[in-house]
Amino acid sequence: MSTEHNDADAAQDSGQQPPTKQDRSKAATHFEMMIQAGQNKPELSGSVMSAFMTAEVYFLSREPVTGENKNAQPMVVTNPAGESLVVVFTSPERIPDAYIDECPYGVKIQGANIVKSLDSVGFVVNPGDSLSFEVPAKGVQTLKERFFNPPSA
């Protein structure tokens, strides 16, 4: 599903109020609450990743993603270590305006589908936000093995 970024529509779709500039540090979704908990207790990182896999998240695209045009080109950034990361957001309200100016189309997708689609690249959730984290390419491979190719018992 693709949509142009629209804070009011996204808030209405989710049944939640968008965070205001004053309360962006507060978690507004279950996934954001899991990120916050994981930041306070690193032992919860597995729970954060499980929450990511089931969460609806957003990536940005320069072109609309439609039934006719399914070839998404998600926004990619480079971290200080030189690794490429696909940019993902927990909600449209967490997307900085500068990112929207570069890639004006938001695509809602389940976190597991992000992981499935990545090859030799990681992802970053809410870059620059207080509720953010990175998963490098090696971590994406680990998630694929854990969630999609579990070892047989």
C-alpha distance (Angstrom), angle and dihedral (degrees) to the residues before:
residue distance angle dihedral
M1 . . .
S2 3.77 . .
T3 3.73 129.5 .
E4 3.76 138.4 168.5
H5 3.79 110.5 -108.3
N6 3.78 109.3 -87.7
D7 3.80 119.4 159.9
A8 3.80 95.4 -162.1
D9 3.82 94.5 50.5
A10 3.81 92.3 45.9
A11 3.79 91.9 50.9
Q12 3.79 91.1 48.2
D13 3.85 92.2 48.3
S14 3.79 92.4 51.7
G15 3.79 95.2 41.8
Q16 3.81 88.7 -127.3
Q17 3.76 132.6 111.6
P18 3.81 114.4 -112.6
P19 3.80 113.7 -112.3
T20 3.78 113.9 -102.7
K21 3.78 121.9 -131.4
Q22 3.83 88.7 -99.1
D23 3.81 96.6 54.1
R24 3.83 103.7 36.4
S25 3.80 88.8 117.9
K26 3.81 88.6 65.4
A27 3.78 118.9 90.4
A28 3.82 111.4 -115.1
T29 3.82 100.4 179.6
H30 3.80 136.2 41.6
F31 3.82 90.2 -107.3
E32 3.82 91.1 51.2
M33 3.82 89.2 50.5
M34 3.81 88.5 53.0
I35 3.82 91.2 50.4
Q36 3.80 90.0 50.4
A37 3.81 91.7 48.5
G38 3.81 90.6 47.8
Q39 3.80 91.1 52.2
N40 3.80 89.1 55.6
K41 3.81 95.7 41.1
P42 3.83 114.9 30.7
E43 3.80 89.8 -168.1
L44 3.83 86.6 73.2
S45 3.82 93.2 64.9
G46 3.83 91.1 107.9
S47 3.80 89.9 54.6
V48 3.80 90.5 48.9
M49 3.80 90.4 53.3
S50 3.82 91.8 47.2
A51 3.81 88.9 51.1
F52 3.81 90.1 49.7
M53 3.79 91.9 53.1
T54 3.83 91.9 57.1
A55 3.82 98.4 34.3
E56 3.78 125.1 102.1
V57 3.80 106.1 -122.5
Y58 3.80 135.4 172.2
F59 3.77 134.3 -125.8
L60 3.78 126.7 -172.9
S61 3.79 127.6 -121.9
R62 3.80 133.7 -172.8
E63 3.81 89.8 -141.3
P64 3.80 128.5 45.5
V65 3.79 114.0 -100.1
T66 3.79 107.9 -137.2
G67 3.79 139.8 153.5
E68 3.81 88.6 -87.2
N69 3.83 96.0 41.5
K70 3.80 108.9 42.2
N71 3.82 96.4 154.0
A72 3.78 100.8 105.4
Q73 3.77 119.3 -167.0
P74 3.82 102.1 -160.4
M75 3.79 121.1 -156.8
V76 3.80 111.4 -93.7
V77 3.81 126.8 -164.3
T78 3.79 132.1 -175.6
N79 3.80 120.1 -125.6
P80 3.84 123.2 -142.1
A81 3.83 89.8 -91.6
G82 3.82 89.6 59.1
E83 3.82 95.7 -108.9
S84 3.80 119.8 142.1
L85 3.80 114.8 -124.3
V86 3.79 130.8 -174.4
V87 3.80 109.4 -129.5
V88 3.82 115.8 -123.1
F89 3.81 130.0 176.2
T90 3.79 132.2 -156.7
S91 3.81 91.8 -141.6
P92 3.80 138.7 -3.3
E93 3.81 89.2 -107.8
R94 3.81 90.3 67.1
I95 3.81 94.1 56.1
P96 3.83 111.5 106.2
D97 3.81 115.2 -129.0
A98 3.83 91.1 -121.7
Y99 3.81 89.7 61.5
I100 3.80 91.6 49.0
D101 3.80 90.0 51.6
E102 3.83 89.4 57.1
C103 3.82 98.0 38.6
P104 3.81 110.4 19.2
Y105 3.81 99.1 179.9
G106 3.78 122.1 84.4
V107 3.78 120.3 -157.9
K108 3.81 119.7 -160.6
I109 3.80 112.5 -145.7
Q110 3.79 139.7 155.5
G111 3.81 113.8 -98.6
A112 3.81 91.7 -123.1
N113 3.80 89.5 60.5
I114 3.80 90.1 54.3
V115 3.81 90.1 53.6
K116 3.82 92.3 46.4
S117 3.80 91.9 52.1
L118 3.81 98.8 48.9
D119 3.79 122.3 93.8
S120 3.82 121.5 179.5
V121 3.79 92.1 -14.6
G122 3.79 134.0 92.5
F123 3.78 132.4 -146.9
V124 3.78 138.4 -127.1
V125 3.80 123.2 -149.4
N126 3.82 117.0 -145.5
P127 3.84 97.2 -14.2
G128 3.79 112.5 -146.6
D129 3.80 92.4 11.8
S130 3.81 125.9 114.9
L131 3.83 88.0 -119.6
S132 3.80 98.2 57.8
F133 3.79 141.5 119.0
E134 3.81 140.1 168.5
V135 3.77 131.5 -132.5
P136 3.83 112.7 -163.8
A137 3.81 122.4 -144.7
K138 3.83 90.7 -94.0
G139 3.81 88.9 54.7
V140 3.80 91.0 51.0
Q141 3.80 89.0 53.4
T142 3.81 89.6 50.8
L143 3.82 90.4 50.6
K144 3.81 90.8 50.7
E145 3.80 90.9 51.3
R146 3.80 93.3 45.6
F147 3.79 98.9 44.9
F148 3.80 105.0 27.1
N149 3.83 105.6 26.1
P150 3.79 105.2 30.5
P151 3.81 115.3 178.7
S152 3.77 113.1 -98.9
A153 3.78 116.0 -109.5
